Amino acid sequence: DARKDKAGRFELAAGGTIFLDEIGDMPAKLQVKLLRVLQEKTFEPLGAVESVKANVRIVAATNKNLADLVDQGQFRQDLYYRLNVLSVNVPPLRERKEDIPLLVRKFILKTCQEMDIAPMDIDPMALGFLSRQSWPGNVRELLNYVRRLAVFSNGKTIDLNLINLAEGKLDRPSMPEHHTLYKDAKKEVLD
C-alpha cells in the first residue's frame, strides 16, 4: 500500500544488519529483486520515483541445501554466490545432543518468565529423557515441548511423570493455580 510513506525492511536496517530467514523458500521473483539490491546497493521503495541507498549487511538462514537448490534450478546461482560469503553450518539438534540440557534449562527459564511464574527445576531423569530424543523439528520443537511441559506442570519441577502426562500416558490431574488465568481470561472475553 503506497498511499503513505512507510519505511521498508531495508530502510529500517540502514547501517545495520537484516536477517532473512528461510531464504531457500524465497520465490524466484523475490530472488531477482534481492539480487538487484545486493549488486547495485540500492532499492526503490514502493511508490517512490527515486532509488534509496541500501547500506545493510545480510544474514540469511535456511534449513535447505542451497547448492542443491541451485543445481535443481530452484535458487539463482548468482544470488547464491552473492550470499555465500561466509557459511556457518549448524548441525541439527540430534547431532549435538550435548546442547539439549543447556537449551532445556534456558527454555524453562524463558517460559516461566513469559508465564509470570517462579522458575522451575527439572529432574535429572527427565533431562536425560529429553536429551535422548531426536527432535526432528530442532530447537523450535524442543522449545514448544518445554512450553507444553510448563503448562502441564505444578509450577515446581519437571519430571518423568510430567513428561508422561504431556505425552498423554497419564490422566491429567487438577490444574495448577497459574492455569486459572485462562479461565479468568475466557470469562472476561465472554462476558
C-alpha positions as CSV (number, residue, x, y, z in Angstrom):
1,D,0.0,0.0,0.0
2,A,1.8,3.1,-1.3
3,R,-0.7,5.7,-0.1
4,K,1.6,6.9,2.6
5,D,5.3,6.8,3.3
6,K,6.3,3.8,5.4
7,A,9.9,2.6,5.8
8,G,10.5,-0.9,4.4
9,R,12.8,-3.5,6.0
10,F,15.9,-2.4,4.1
11,E,15.3,1.2,5.0
12,L,14.8,0.3,8.7
13,A,18.0,-1.8,8.7
14,A,20.1,1.1,7.2
15,G,23.6,0.9,8.6
16,G,22.9,-2.4,10.3
17,T,22.0,-6.0,9.5
18,I,18.9,-7.5,8.0
19,F,18.1,-11.2,8.8
20,L,16.4,-13.2,6.0
21,D,15.0,-16.4,7.4
22,E,14.3,-19.5,5.3
23,I,15.8,-17.9,2.2
24,G,15.7,-21.3,0.4
25,D,11.9,-20.8,0.2
26,M,12.2,-17.4,-1.5
27,P,10.1,-17.2,-4.7
28,A,12.1,-16.6,-7.9
29,K,10.6,-13.1,-8.4
30,L,11.8,-12.0,-5.0
31,Q,15.3,-13.6,-5.6
32,V,15.7,-11.3,-8.6
33,K,14.8,-8.2,-6.5
34,L,17.1,-9.2,-3.7
35,L,20.0,-9.8,-6.2
36,R,19.5,-6.4,-7.6
37,V,19.7,-4.8,-4.1
38,L,22.9,-6.8,-3.4
39,Q,24.5,-5.9,-6.7
40,E,23.5,-2.2,-7.0
41,K,23.3,-1.5,-3.3
42,T,20.1,0.5,-4.0
43,F,16.4,-0.2,-4.0
44,E,13.2,1.6,-4.9
45,P,10.5,1.8,-2.2
46,L,7.0,1.0,-3.3
47,G,5.5,4.1,-4.9
48,A,8.9,6.0,-4.9
49,V,10.4,7.6,-8.0
50,E,14.0,7.7,-6.7
51,S,16.3,4.9,-5.5
52,V,17.4,4.6,-1.9
53,K,20.9,3.5,-0.9
54,A,20.9,0.1,0.7
55,N,23.7,0.2,3.3
56,V,23.0,-3.1,5.1
57,R,24.6,-6.4,5.9
58,I,22.7,-9.6,5.0
59,V,22.5,-12.6,7.3
60,A,20.4,-15.4,5.7
61,A,19.3,-18.7,7.1
62,T,17.8,-21.8,5.6
63,N,17.2,-25.4,6.5
64,K,17.7,-26.4,2.9
65,N,20.9,-27.1,0.9
66,L,21.1,-24.0,-1.3
67,A,23.8,-25.6,-3.6
68,D,21.3,-28.5,-4.3
69,L,18.6,-25.9,-5.0
70,V,20.9,-24.2,-7.4
71,D,21.6,-27.5,-9.2
72,Q,17.8,-28.1,-9.4
73,G,17.2,-24.6,-10.8
74,Q,15.1,-23.6,-7.8
75,F,17.6,-20.9,-6.5
76,R,19.5,-18.4,-8.5
77,Q,23.2,-19.3,-8.8
78,D,24.3,-15.6,-8.9
79,L,22.3,-14.9,-5.7
80,Y,23.7,-18.0,-4.0
81,Y,27.3,-16.7,-4.7
82,R,26.4,-13.2,-3.5
83,L,25.0,-14.5,-0.2
84,N,27.6,-17.3,0.3
85,V,30.4,-15.1,1.6
86,L,30.6,-16.9,4.9
87,S,28.7,-20.1,5.7
88,V,28.0,-21.4,9.2
89,N,26.6,-24.9,9.3
90,V,24.6,-25.5,12.5
91,P,24.0,-29.3,12.7
92,P,20.6,-30.5,13.7
93,L,19.9,-31.0,17.4
94,R,20.0,-34.8,17.0
95,E,23.7,-34.4,16.1
96,R,24.5,-32.1,19.1
97,K,22.7,-33.7,22.0
98,E,25.2,-32.2,24.4
99,D,23.4,-28.8,23.8
100,I,20.0,-30.1,24.9
101,P,20.4,-29.7,28.7
102,L,21.5,-26.1,28.4
103,L,18.7,-25.3,25.9
104,V,16.1,-27.0,28.1
105,R,17.2,-25.0,31.2
106,K,17.2,-21.8,29.2
107,F,13.7,-22.6,27.7
108,I,12.3,-23.4,31.2
109,L,13.5,-20.1,32.5
110,K,12.2,-18.2,29.5
111,T,8.8,-19.9,29.6
112,C,8.5,-19.3,33.4
113,Q,9.2,-15.6,32.8
114,E,6.6,-15.5,29.9
115,M,4.0,-17.2,32.2
116,D,5.0,-14.9,35.1
117,I,5.6,-17.9,37.4
118,A,8.6,-18.8,39.6
119,P,11.4,-20.6,37.8
120,M,11.0,-24.4,37.8
121,D,13.6,-27.1,38.3
122,I,14.0,-30.2,36.1
123,D,14.6,-33.7,37.4
124,P,17.9,-35.2,36.1
125,M,16.0,-38.3,34.7
126,A,13.6,-36.0,32.8
127,L,16.5,-34.1,31.4
128,G,18.2,-37.3,30.4
129,F,15.0,-38.4,28.6
130,L,14.8,-35.1,26.7
131,S,18.5,-35.4,25.8
132,R,17.9,-38.8,24.2
133,Q,15.2,-37.6,21.8
134,S,15.9,-36.9,18.2
135,W,13.9,-33.6,17.9
136,P,13.3,-33.6,14.1
137,G,11.9,-30.0,14.5
138,N,15.2,-29.0,16.1
139,V,15.3,-26.1,18.6
140,R,11.8,-24.9,17.8
141,E,10.3,-28.3,18.6
142,L,12.3,-28.5,21.8
143,L,11.1,-25.0,22.9
144,N,7.5,-25.8,22.2
145,Y,7.8,-29.1,24.1
146,V,9.3,-27.4,27.1
147,R,6.4,-24.9,27.0
148,R,4.0,-27.7,26.9
149,L,5.7,-29.2,30.0
150,A,5.4,-25.9,31.8
151,V,1.7,-25.7,31.1
152,F,1.2,-29.2,32.5
153,S,3.4,-28.6,35.5
154,N,2.6,-28.0,39.1
155,G,4.9,-24.9,38.8
156,K,7.7,-26.6,40.7
157,T,9.5,-29.5,38.9
158,I,9.5,-31.1,35.5
159,D,9.9,-34.8,36.0
160,L,9.2,-38.0,34.1
161,N,5.6,-38.2,35.3
162,L,5.0,-34.7,33.8
163,I,6.5,-35.9,30.5
164,N,4.2,-38.9,30.6
165,L,1.3,-36.6,31.3
166,A,2.3,-34.3,28.4
167,E,2.5,-37.4,26.1
168,G,-1.0,-38.4,27.2
169,K,0.3,-41.5,29.0
170,L,-1.2,-40.5,32.4
171,D,-4.5,-39.0,33.4
172,R,-4.4,-35.3,33.9
173,P,-4.5,-34.0,37.5
174,S,-6.4,-30.9,38.5
175,M,-5.0,-27.7,37.0
176,P,-2.2,-25.8,38.9
177,E,-3.1,-22.4,40.3
178,H,-1.4,-20.5,37.5
179,H,-3.8,-22.0,34.9
180,T,-6.8,-20.2,36.4
181,L,-5.6,-17.2,34.3
182,Y,-7.1,-19.0,31.3
183,K,-10.5,-19.4,32.9
184,D,-10.4,-15.8,34.0
185,A,-9.4,-14.5,30.6
186,K,-12.1,-16.7,28.9
187,K,-14.8,-15.4,31.3
188,E,-13.7,-11.8,30.7
189,V,-13.9,-12.2,26.9
190,L,-17.3,-14.0,27.0
191,D,-18.9,-11.5,29.5
